[in-house]
Amino acid sequence: FDNGAMVRRSVEQDRMPSDLLCAECWIDYDVIRHPDAQAISPSRQSFDNACRETFWLSYHLA
C-alpha cells in the first residue's frame, strides 16, 4: 500500500473439484509490514471459504 503496509494473501485448496457454491478452502491474510507509527489490527485474518472472505471484504470496504 502507499502508506508502507504490506499484506500477504495465501490460498490453499483441495485438488478434488467440488460442486459446492462456496467450497471449502483456506484463505489467510497476514500483515507482514506495518506503516510507520501505525499498527494494523487484526494482523491476521483467516477464512474457510471464498464466500466468507467476500462478505468480510464487502462489509469492511463499505
N, C-alpha and C positions, 0 to 999 in steps of 0.2 A: 504494500500500500504506500501511498505517497507520504505518510507520516512515519515510515520506517518499520511498521509492523510487518511481520512475516507469519503466514499461517500455512500449515501443510494439511492437505486433504488426502486421505488414503481410503481406498475402497477395496474390499475383499468380497468375492462372490464365489458360489459353488459352480463347478463346471457343468453340473446337470441342469438342463433347461427346466424352467418352472412355468406352469400355466397361471400362476397367481398374479394378480394385477400388481401387487406390491410384494414381490418375492423377497425372502429373507436375504440380506446382505449385511455387511458390516462397514459402516462409514465412520471415520474418525476425523475430527478437526483438532489440530494441536497448534497453539501459539508457540512458535519457536524463536520469535524475537519481538519483544515489547518496544513500543516507541519510547523515546527518552521521557522520563518522569511521568509515565502514564501506564498503569497496569491494565491489562485486558482480563476481564473476568466474565465467564469462566475461561480458564486457559485450555480446557479440553472439553469437547462435546462429542458424544457418540450417538449413533442411530443404528437401528437394526433393520431398517428398510428405507428405500428412497422416498416413499410417501411421507414418512415421519420427518425426514430431512427437508423435503419440500415445504411441508406445513410449518416447521420451525423457522425456516428462512423467510417465508412469506409473512409470518407473524412479526418477526423482528425487523424486517425491512420496510414494513408498512408505515 
